[in-house]
Structures are given as structure tokens and as C-alpha cells.
Amino acid sequence: MFSAVLDFFIALARASLQVFAALGRGLWDVFSALATAVLWPFRAVGSVLFGNWDLTGPWTTLYFVTCGLILLALVGLIVWGRRLNRRKNH
């Protein structure tokens, strides 16, 4: 009887560890994809500046528009921050 209860808890622990490992791998993949999406324009610009034109080929229209929107949002945040800073100083 004790052996069956112990086997049950061991199986439960293994199953929960497998679930946590799968969630961890999934989060790692999501963070990796986000980092790739955010850093790809910098890598492409650096490659173009140093004469490697191969990295600009995989750009799709949707990806180009997404990167453009991200850059516009960053510019907008910078402008908004400067306006708020000017209002505080005056």
C-alpha cells in the first residue's frame, strides 16, 4: 500500500516537472522570437553598412511594416518624453 502511494506521488512530481519544463521551453522560445524580431533591423543595418547584403533578403512586407511601427512608436515616446520634460522645466 505504501509503495503504491509513493509511486503515485513520484508520478505526480514527474508530471508536474514535465509541465513546468514545457512551459519554460515555451517561454524561452517566445522570448527568443521577440528578441529576434526586435534586434533583426539592427543586425540588418549593421550588415548592410559592412557590405553584407544577404540579410536584407528575408524581409517581408508585414515584417517591414511591423519594424517601422516599432520604430515610429519609439520616436513617439522620445518626443512625448521631451515635451513632458519641457513642461516641467517651464
C-alpha positions as CSV (number, residue, x, y, z in Angstrom):
1,M,0.0,0.0,0.0
2,F,2.8,2.4,1.0
3,S,4.6,1.6,-2.3
4,A,1.5,2.5,-4.4
5,V,1.1,5.8,-2.6
6,L,4.8,6.6,-3.1
7,D,4.6,5.6,-6.8
8,F,1.6,7.9,-7.2
9,F,3.5,10.9,-5.7
10,I,6.6,10.2,-7.7
11,A,4.5,10.1,-10.9
12,L,2.7,13.3,-9.9
13,A,6.0,15.0,-9.3
14,R,7.4,13.9,-12.6
15,A,4.3,15.0,-14.5
16,S,4.4,18.5,-12.9
17,L,8.1,18.8,-13.6
18,Q,7.5,17.9,-17.2
19,V,4.7,20.5,-17.4
20,F,7.0,23.2,-15.9
21,A,9.8,22.2,-18.3
22,A,7.5,22.5,-21.3
23,L,6.2,25.9,-20.1
24,G,9.8,27.0,-19.6
25,R,10.8,25.9,-23.1
26,G,7.7,27.7,-24.5
27,L,8.6,30.9,-22.7
28,W,12.2,30.7,-23.8
29,D,11.0,30.3,-27.5
30,V,8.7,33.3,-27.1
31,F,11.5,35.5,-25.6
32,S,13.9,34.3,-28.3
33,A,11.4,35.2,-31.1
34,L,10.8,38.6,-29.5
35,A,14.5,39.3,-29.3
36,T,15.0,38.2,-32.9
37,A,12.1,40.5,-34.1
38,V,13.4,43.5,-32.2
39,L,17.1,43.1,-32.9
40,W,16.8,42.0,-36.6
41,P,16.7,45.5,-38.0
42,F,19.9,46.5,-36.1
43,R,21.6,43.3,-37.4
44,A,20.4,44.0,-41.0
45,V,21.6,47.6,-40.9
46,G,25.0,46.6,-39.5
47,S,25.4,44.0,-42.2
48,V,24.4,46.5,-44.9
49,L,26.9,49.0,-43.6
50,F,29.7,46.4,-43.6
51,G,28.9,45.2,-47.1
52,N,26.9,42.0,-46.5
53,W,23.6,42.4,-48.4
54,D,22.4,38.8,-47.7
55,L,20.5,39.6,-44.5
56,T,18.1,42.1,-46.1
57,G,16.5,39.4,-48.4
58,P,14.1,37.7,-45.9
59,W,12.3,40.9,-45.2
60,T,8.6,40.5,-45.8
61,T,6.1,43.4,-46.2
62,L,4.4,42.5,-42.9
63,Y,7.8,42.3,-41.1
64,F,8.9,45.6,-42.6
65,V,5.7,47.4,-41.6
66,T,5.9,45.9,-38.0
67,C,9.5,47.1,-37.6
68,G,8.5,50.5,-39.0
69,L,5.7,50.8,-36.5
70,I,8.0,49.8,-33.6
71,L,10.5,52.5,-34.7
72,L,7.7,55.1,-35.0
73,A,6.4,54.2,-31.5
74,L,9.9,54.6,-30.1
75,V,10.3,58.0,-31.8
76,G,6.8,59.0,-30.5
77,L,7.8,58.0,-27.0
78,I,11.0,60.1,-27.2
79,V,9.1,63.1,-28.5
80,W,6.4,62.7,-25.8
81,G,9.1,62.4,-23.1
82,R,10.8,65.6,-24.3
83,R,7.6,67.5,-24.3
84,L,6.8,66.4,-20.8
85,N,10.3,67.4,-19.7
86,R,9.9,70.9,-21.3
87,R,6.6,71.4,-19.5
88,K,8.1,70.5,-16.1
89,N,11.1,72.9,-16.7
90,H,8.9,75.9,-17.7
